[in-house]
Every structure is written in structure tokens, then in C-alpha cells.
Amino acid sequence: MSRKLRTAVLGVGYLGQFHAQKHKACVDAHLVGVFDASADRAQKIANDLGVEAFTSLQQLEGKVDAVTIAAVTQAHYELALWCLNRGIHVNVEKPITAELRQAEEVVKIARQKKLKLAVGHIERFNPAIRAMKKMDFKPESMIMRREGPFKTRAADVSVLHDLMIHDVDLLTWLSDSEVTDFQIEKKKVFTQTWDFAEVHVKCASGLTATLTSSRISVVPQRSLQFVKKNETLWSHLGQLEIQHCVATPTGPEPVQTRAWIVDKTDALQEETDSFIQAIIKNEEPAVTGEDGLKALAMIEKWIQ
């Protein structure tokens, strides 16, 4: 494919505006326009980027090859289905859809039509997580924390769908193992759905993990820790700091710690570029529709 892919972003609210910027900056994509439920919002972002503001989905037909869907979760299914049925490749923000049956249908249609379906589990592009994965540390357990203050824009779904789903995807990706058992504690605080959740899981490989997600925390925290006998590997995911701690019983200190900062990258740009390259090279996306479906299935099981 020699020409640039014609793209659009559907949903240009707080997060969607950044997706549109990354499409505009992608060297192998030509951002044709943006669509939003608010025509005024679509026009503003379109003006900022010098592209067309679509006022209906029908205006996209025949004009785009691929889209990123960054609308509210409840709209993912309808938008993804509309695009796939018209031969348009789809990158959809996580969670893939609001309901499991919807995700199953979207994945099925993408497969039948041989279209690329990617899901925006952006933490797979976090340079600190990638650095930890490359270290080939074989943990016996993982501790994953994702906490922050309440934000209205994410309140249309539970904290498990909004935050914990990141770590569910990371758990299966990093461990390459399936969850076999779990125990969960969850609380409703500010909304009618779950605002806090902590899950203890066991995997087929013997790995155990604790996942904590909260939108009632005063202090934001995003961290990942690998643990095994006499050794831990920990990362502050927002600040890209990694600490490697090793027990040294014969040394001057009981634990020796080495800390360093990983070089910052533009994870959202890498996610966007990766999606476009998957289409151009006819390869599987870095995070497939099946990956998104698997993560949502786990969350749905835990939330019951």
C-alpha cells in the first residue's frame, strides 16, 4: 500500500482529541476528519487540526480506510459495527465494548471481513513496562495498583471497566498464563457502580497477583511490582522509574537497590502508529480484538 491511509477519529472529547492529534502526526496516515456527538466539539477539534468535521457517520462512507473510536464506552459497539460493516479497520479504546456479547459480535465480524480490530490497552506501550518485560524477571507474584481521584468523564462504567481492565490485560500479557481462581472485594462510593476493587488471583502457572483499582483515592498511583524470593522489581508507571531490589545477606546492607528512569516515549503515538502499520503490513495488531475480548470477559466475571 503506497498511499497514506485515510483515517478519522470518532469521539473527540478529552481523550479523543489526543487520538486525533496522533493521527494527524502519523506519517503513514492522512487524518480526513473527526466525528463527535457534539457537532460544536467536532468543529472545534477539526478547526484546530485543519480537517473536516463530520456531522453524521454516513459522511465517512467511502472517505476513510481506518478509524479510532474514542467515544464513551456505551457507543463503542454501535460505532465499531457501523465501521466494520463498511470495510473500515477499527482501533477502539478500552474497554472494547460495554457488554461481553457486543464484544463477541464485533470480534466475529472483524474476523469474517478480514479487517484489523485493535483495542487501546495503551499500557502495553508504556516504556517502563516494556523495560520490565525485557528483563526476563520470572516473578512468583505481581502487585498492580491503579488509583486516583474521581473523574466524571470515566463514571459511565465501573472502576473495573475503566481502570482495572488495563491490569487484567497486562497480567495475561506479562504472565502468559490464564487465571484459574480469584477473590474480590469491591465497593460503591460515589456512583451506582463499583468505585473501588481489589482482586487476588491465582494463575495456571502458579503465579499469584493482587490488582487494586480505585477512583476514590486522594493520591494518584500507577505501579507494577514483580516479586520472588530475595528479589523485587518495581515501577512507578507514571514517572517511568524502576527499582530493582535484591537481598544481600553477606553485604553491608540487607537489601541492595538499584534505581533508574526509563526514557520517555509517546505511548499514544506508538499505539496509533502500530495500528496503522498493522493495516499496511497486513499483520496482527499489537493488541487484538481477541485480547480486548479476553480482558472484558475477565472483568465481567469478576463484577458479577
Stockholm file with secondary structure:
# STOCKHOLM 1.0

chainA/1-304         MSRKLRTAVLGVGYLGQFHAQKHKACVDAHLVGVFDASADRAQKIANDLGVEAFTSLQQLEGKVDAVTIAAVTQAHYELALWCLNRGIHVNVEKPITAELRQAEEVVKIARQKKLKLAVGHIERFNPAIRAMKKMDFKPESMIMRREGPFKTRAADVSVLHDLMIHDVDLLTWLSDSEVTDFQIEKKKVFTQTWDFAEVHVKCASGLTATLTSSRISVVPQRSLQFVKKNETLWSHLGQLEIQHCVATPTGPEPVQTRAWIVDKTDALQEETDSFIQAIIKNEEPAVTGEDGLKALAMIEKWIQ
#=GR chainA/1-304 SS CCSCEEEEEECCSHHHHHHHHHHHHCTTEEEEEEECSSHHHHHHHHHHHTCEEESSGGGGTTTCSEEEECSCGGGHHHHHHHHHTTTCEEEEESSSCSSHHHHHHHHHHHHHTTCCEEEECGGGGCHHHHHHHHTTCCCSEEEEEEECCCCGGGTTSCHIIIIIHHHHHHHHHHHCCCEEEEEEEEECSSSSSCSEEEEEEEETTSCEEEEEEESSCSSCEEEEEEEETTEEEEEETTTTEEEEEEECTTSSSSEEEEEEECCCCCHHHHHHHHHHHHHHTTCCCSSBHHHHHHHHHHHHHHHC
#=GC SS_cons         CCSCEEEEEECCSHHHHHHHHHHHHCTTEEEEEEECSSHHHHHHHHHHHTCEEESSGGGGTTTCSEEEECSCGGGHHHHHHHHHTTTCEEEEESSSCSSHHHHHHHHHHHHHTTCCEEEECGGGGCHHHHHHHHTTCCCSEEEEEEECCCCGGGTTSCHIIIIIHHHHHHHHHHHCCCEEEEEEEEECSSSSSCSEEEEEEEETTSCEEEEEEESSCSSCEEEEEEEETTEEEEEETTTTEEEEEEECTTSSSSEEEEEEECCCCCHHHHHHHHHHHHHHTTCCCSSBHHHHHHHHHHHHHHHC
//
